[in-house]
Amino acid sequence: MKAVLCKELTGYENLSLEDIDSPSLGDDEVLIGVKIAALNFFDTLITKGKYQFKPDLPFSPSGEIAGIVRKVGRNVTGFDVNDRVMAYIGWGGLQEQIAVGAEKLTKIPSGVGDDVGAGLIITYGTAMHGLVDRAKVRRGDTVVVLGASGGAGLAAVEVAHALGARVIAVASDDEKLQLTKEHGADLTVNSKQQDLKTTLKSLTEGQGVDVVYDCVGGELAEPCLRAVKWNGRYLVVGFASGDIPAVPFNLIMLKGIHVQGVFFGRYLEEQPSDYQRDVGQLLKWVEEGAIRPHVEAVYPLTETKTALGILAQRKAKGKIVIQVS
């Protein structure tokens, strides 16, 4: 079978497309014929050994897939051959077949496309974990989303909107900000043209914001932290800027700010029933039209490096996925 492999930790530019053996199937596993593998910014990091997870070499990137059940392990119940399924797998998605533990699978409803199913799990699952489980966002809260036009940010915009929050989207140009408006942002801030602290304070009549959802880090972190209200919540989601910020701890103390880490992979391991609840809610929202995941582009397996380059340069608006088979 065909697979895109990382054989050395020198970045996505050195991935190779190769023929490898089909995986063996364990008794508690399901063999999936992968149709769509979704990409995320962390795929550009994991190929450099700079992500929290460091799989053994060689490995295939992509942590979320949609496909068709081809075989079922002898201990598996609830899944049959030809079922359409989606799964979070951590890595290994850019190959034509993969054996996955049955507990990681979710059936895809008939009204949801494979591209949406594959791209829903990590970004939207992270948004659910951050906004619902960690920040406990309530209707009427003001939620700021940094990097709001990327896959992770746009998911957070939609989830926050679905929860009834007032959403302020922050991105680096007006075209990106227009996309966030189409997906539920109430207000927008151009981070290249406007001072974040001053603008966010102004948009909240000097009160400050309830929640910051930060996928970016870097130089945007401190001004956003300064714009958080008393007893507000700051969600540390990722560092797309490439820089992990160092912030003044006195700000956190003086404002009683709750700084909360949002790590989806660990959440799935520690709270699997909550994860399944979140996925069920997300699929329900998709079917109802409450969220509309934006798939910007679908690339063939042979153009994986091109697709990852778009993510690495932070040019993606919404989700980029790979047509595997």
C-alpha positions in Angstrom: 0.0 0.0 0.0 1.0 3.6 -0.5 2.2 5.7 2.5 3.8 9.1 3.1 6.7 8.4 5.5 8.9 10.5 7.8 12.2 8.6 8.0 14.3 11.3 9.6 13.4 14.3 11.7 14.4 17.0 9.2 11.0 18.4 8.4 8.1 17.8 6.1 10.2 18.8 3.1 11.9 15.4 3.3 8.9 13.2 3.5 8.8 10.3 1.0 5.9 8.4 -0.8 6.6 4.7 -0.6 5.1 1.2 -0.8 4.8 -0.5 2.5 3.2 -3.7 3.9 -0.4 -3.6 4.9 -0.9 -3.5 8.7 -1.7 -6.6 10.7 -5.0 -6.6 12.6 -5.3 -7.1 16.4 -8.3 -8.7 18.1 -9.5 -5.4 19.4 -8.8 -3.4 16.3 -10.5 -2.4 13.1 -8.8 -2.2 9.7 -9.7 1.1 8.0 -9.3 1.9 4.4 -8.3 5.6 4.7 -10.1 7.9 2.3 -9.3 11.3 3.8 -6.5 12.3 6.2 -6.6 15.8 7.7 -3.5 17.9 8.4 -2.8 20.2 11.3 0.0 22.6 12.2 1.5 20.1 14.5 2.2 17.8 11.5 4.9 20.3 10.5 6.4 20.0 14.0 6.2 16.3 14.5 8.3 15.8 11.4 11.1 17.8 13.1 10.8 16.1 16.5 9.5 19.3 18.0 6.0 18.1 19.1 4.9 16.7 22.4 4.6 13.2 20.8 7.7 11.7 19.3 6.8 8.5 17.4 9.5 6.0 16.4 10.9 6.3 12.9 9.7 5.7 10.3 6.1 7.0 10.8 3.4 8.6 8.7 2.0 12.1 9.8 -1.6 13.1 10.1 -3.5 12.5 13.3 -7.1 12.3 12.1 -8.8 10.2 9.4 -12.1 9.2 7.8 -12.5 6.0 5.9 -14.3 2.7 5.4 -14.1 -0.4 7.7 -12.4 -3.2 5.8 -12.0 -5.8 8.5 -13.0 -6.2 12.1 -11.0 -7.8 14.9 -12.6 -10.9 16.6 -13.3 -9.0 19.9 -14.9 -5.9 18.2 -18.6 -5.2 18.4 -20.6 -2.3 17.1 -18.7 -1.9 13.8 -19.2 -3.8 10.5 -17.4 -4.0 7.2 -18.2 -0.9 5.0 -19.2 1.3 7.9 -18.0 4.9 7.4 -15.9 6.0 10.4 -13.7 8.8 11.7 -10.9 8.6 14.2 -8.2 10.4 16.1 -5.0 8.4 15.8 -2.2 10.8 16.8 -0.2 10.0 13.7 -0.2 7.4 10.9 -3.0 8.8 8.7 -1.2 9.3 5.5 -1.3 5.7 4.4 -4.0 3.7 2.5 -4.8 1.4 5.4 -4.4 1.6 9.2 -5.4 -0.7 12.1 -7.2 1.4 14.8 -8.4 0.5 18.3 -12.2 0.2 18.1 -12.6 2.6 21.1 -11.1 5.4 19.0 -13.7 5.1 16.2 -16.9 7.1 15.6 -19.4 6.4 12.9 -19.9 9.2 10.4 -23.6 10.1 9.9 -24.9 9.9 6.3 -25.2 13.7 6.0 -21.6 14.4 6.9 -18.8 14.2 4.2 -15.6 12.4 4.7 -13.6 15.6 4.5 -15.6 17.2 7.3 -15.5 14.0 9.4 -11.7 13.7 9.1 -11.1 17.4 9.8 -13.6 17.7 12.7 -11.8 15.8 15.4 -8.6 17.6 16.4 -9.4 21.3 15.9 -13.1 21.1 16.9 -12.4 18.6 19.6 -9.7 20.9 21.0 -12.1 23.8 20.9 -14.7 21.8 22.8 -12.2 20.7 25.4 -10.9 24.2 25.8 -14.1 26.2 25.8 -16.5 23.7 27.4 -14.4 21.5 29.7 -11.6 24.0 30.7 -13.1 27.6 30.4 -16.7 26.6 30.9 -17.9 29.2 28.5 -21.4 30.5 29.2 -23.9 32.3 27.0 -23.0 36.0 26.8 -19.3 35.5 27.6 -16.8 37.5 25.4 -14.3 35.1 23.8 -11.3 36.3 21.9 -9.8 33.8 19.4 -6.2 34.4 18.3 -5.2 33.0 14.9 -8.9 32.9 14.2 -8.8 32.1 10.5 -6.6 29.0 10.7 -8.0 25.5 11.2 -7.8 25.6 15.0 -8.9 29.2 15.3 -11.9 29.0 13.0 -13.1 25.9 14.9 -12.9 27.8 18.1 -14.9 30.7 16.5 -17.6 28.3 15.5 -17.8 26.4 18.8 -17.8 29.6 20.8 -20.6 31.0 18.6 -22.6 27.8 19.0 -22.2 28.1 22.8 -23.8 31.6 22.7 -20.6 33.6 23.3 -19.8 37.0 21.8 -16.8 36.2 19.6 -13.9 38.5 18.8 -11.7 37.1 16.0 -8.1 38.2 15.8 -6.1 37.6 12.6 -3.4 39.3 10.5 -5.4 40.5 7.5 -8.8 41.6 6.5 -9.5 38.8 4.0 -8.9 36.2 6.8 -11.1 38.3 9.1 -13.9 38.2 6.6 -13.9 34.4 6.7 -14.2 34.5 10.5 -17.3 36.7 10.2 -18.9 34.1 7.8 -18.3 31.5 10.5 -19.8 33.3 13.5 -17.4 36.1 14.7 -19.3 39.1 16.0 -16.3 41.5 15.9 -12.8 41.4 14.4 -9.4 42.8 15.1 -6.5 43.1 12.6 -3.4 42.3 14.7 -1.1 43.9 12.2 -3.0 47.2 12.2 -4.6 47.5 15.7 -3.2 47.5 19.2 -4.6 44.4 20.8 -4.9 45.5 24.4 -6.4 48.9 23.6 -8.8 47.5 21.0 -10.0 44.6 23.1 -10.6 47.0 26.1 -12.5 49.4 23.8 -14.7 46.6 22.4 -15.7 45.6 25.9 -16.3 49.1 27.2 -13.2 48.9 29.4 -14.3 45.8 31.2 -12.0 43.3 29.5 -12.7 39.9 27.9 -13.9 36.7 29.7 -11.8 34.2 27.7 -8.8 34.2 25.4 -8.3 31.1 23.1 -4.7 31.4 22.1 -3.4 29.1 19.3 -0.6 31.5 18.4 1.6 32.5 21.4 4.5 34.8 20.7 4.1 38.6 20.9 0.3 38.5 20.9 0.1 36.7 24.3 0.9 39.6 26.7 -1.4 42.3 25.3 -4.2 39.8 25.3 -3.4 38.8 28.9 -3.6 42.5 29.8 -7.0 42.7 28.2 -8.5 39.9 30.3 -11.0 40.9 33.0 -11.0 40.0 36.7 -11.4 36.3 37.1 -11.1 35.7 33.4 -9.7 32.6 31.6 -6.7 32.4 29.3 -6.5 29.2 27.3 -3.0 28.1 26.2 -3.8 26.0 23.1 -0.7 26.2 20.8 2.3 28.2 19.5 1.7 28.7 15.8 4.0 31.7 15.9 6.9 29.5 16.8 7.6 31.3 20.0 6.5 30.2 23.5 5.7 33.5 25.3 7.1 34.5 28.7 4.4 36.6 30.5 4.6 38.7 33.7 3.1 36.5 36.5 2.1 39.6 38.4 -0.7 40.2 35.8 -2.1 36.8 36.5 -2.1 37.5 40.3 -3.5 41.0 40.1 -6.4 40.0 37.9 -7.1 36.5 39.4 -6.7 35.1 35.9 -7.1 31.4 35.3 -4.4 30.3 32.9 -5.4 26.8 31.6 -3.6 24.4 29.4 -5.5 22.7 26.5 -3.9 19.5 25.3 -6.3 17.5 23.3 -4.2 14.3 23.0 -3.9 13.9 26.8 -7.6 14.8 27.2 -8.7 12.0 24.9 -6.6 9.5 27.0 -7.7 10.7 30.4 -11.3 11.5 29.7 -12.5 9.2 26.8 -16.2 9.4 27.7 -16.1 13.2 27.6 -14.3 13.1 24.2 -17.1 10.8 22.8 -19.7 13.2 24.2 -17.9 16.2 22.5 -17.7 14.4 19.1 -21.4 13.5 19.4 -22.3 17.1 20.0 -20.1 18.3 17.1 -21.7 15.9 14.7 -25.1 17.0 15.8 -24.2 20.7 15.3 -22.8 19.8 11.8 -26.1 18.1 10.9 -28.1 21.0 12.2 -25.9 23.6 10.4 -24.9 25.2 13.7 -21.2 24.8 12.7 -19.9 24.6 9.1 -16.4 23.3 9.0 -14.4 25.1 6.2 -12.3 22.8 4.1 -10.1 25.1 2.1 -8.4 22.5 -0.1 -8.2 18.8 -0.8 -4.8 17.6 -2.1 -3.8 14.2 -3.5 -1.4 12.0 -1.5 1.4 12.9 -3.9 1.1 16.6 -3.0 1.3 16.2 0.8 4.5 18.3 1.1 2.8 21.2 -0.8 -0.1 21.0 1.6 2.1 21.0 4.7 4.0 23.9 3.3 0.9 26.0 3.3 0.3 25.2 7.0 4.0 25.8 7.9 3.7 29.3 6.3 0.5 30.0 8.2 -1.4 30.6 4.9 -4.2 28.2 5.5 -7.7 29.5 6.0 -9.7 26.7 7.6 -8.8 23.0 7.1 -6.5 21.3 4.5 -7.0 17.6 3.9 -5.4 14.8 1.8 -7.3 12.4 -0.4 -5.5 9.2 0.4 -7.5 6.7 -1.6 
